[in-house]
């Protein structure tokens, strides 16, 4: 672990409770669906922005793969752009999850 990063609580009981809470929030039951609908309604603009950004990054990834297969870019350029796009997609997806959960999971 990097000494500069804050240490997270490593108490197994606390970690299990936190994970149980997240799993409960992800439950796909009727209450969960209603909660998701309410969250999306109250955050409609941000939800639409996130969907558009995710779709944009997915198109960029597809184009990047096409360019690599066509020999238009080399492996180094592909790797750098691929990892950047994957990182951006991960951040956007976590934002969606956090909207869904009403929390800050990272």
N, C-alpha and C positions, 0 to 999 in steps of 0.2 A: 504494500500500500504506500502511496506517495505521502510523505510527511506533510506536504503543503495542503493536501485535501483534508477536509474535516472528516473525522472518524464517525461512521454511522453506528447506530445502536446495534450491537451484535448479540443481544440477549435473544436466545432461541425462542423463548415464549413470546416475546414482543414481536419478533419477526413472523412467527406463525400467526399471531393474531392479526397483524397487518395484512398478511397474505390472505387469510380467511376473509377479512373485510373486503378486499379487492375482489376476491372470487364471488362473494355474495353480491356485490354490486354488478358483476358481470352476468349474473344469473339471467337466463333468457326467458323467464316466466312472464306472465301478464303484467305484473307490477313493473318489471324491468322495461317492457315495451312501452308502457304508459309513461314511465319516467324518461325514457329516451325521447319519446315524442314531445314531451313538455320541454326538455332541454333543447331540442332542435327548434321548437317554436320560439322559445325565448332568445335563442342565439341564431336566428335564421340567416342574418347577413354574414356572420362569421363562418357558419356552416357552409354556406354557398362559396365563400372565399376559399375555405380549406379544400372543398371538393375540386374547385377550379385549379388550385395550386397543385394538388396531388395529381390530377389528370395531366397538367402541363409537364410535371416532372416525369410521369410515366411515358408521355410522348417523347420527351427528350431522351430518356433511356432507350426507347425503341429505336430512335434515330441514331443514337450513338452506336448501338449494336449493328445497325444496318451499315453505317459508315466503316466500322471495324471490319465487318465481313467483306465489304467491297474493297478493302485495302486503302481507303482514303485517309485513315489515321493509323498511327503505330500503337503498339502495345502500351508504351509508357503514357501516351496521351489518353488512351482509352482508360487505363487503370485510374489515372488521376481524376478524370471527369466522372467515371463510373462511381468511384467512392464518394465524391462530392455529392452527386445526385442521390445516391443511396442514403447518405447522412441527412440530406435535406428532406427526403421522403420519410425517414424515420422520425425526424422532428415534427413534421406535419401530422403523421399518424399518431404520435404521442399526444399531440394537442387534441386530436379527435377523441382519443381514449380518455383524456382528462376531462373533456366536455361531457363525455358519456358517464364517467364515474363521479363527476363533481368533485374532483380531487386533483392532486399534482403527483401522478406516478411518472417516474422517469427512469 
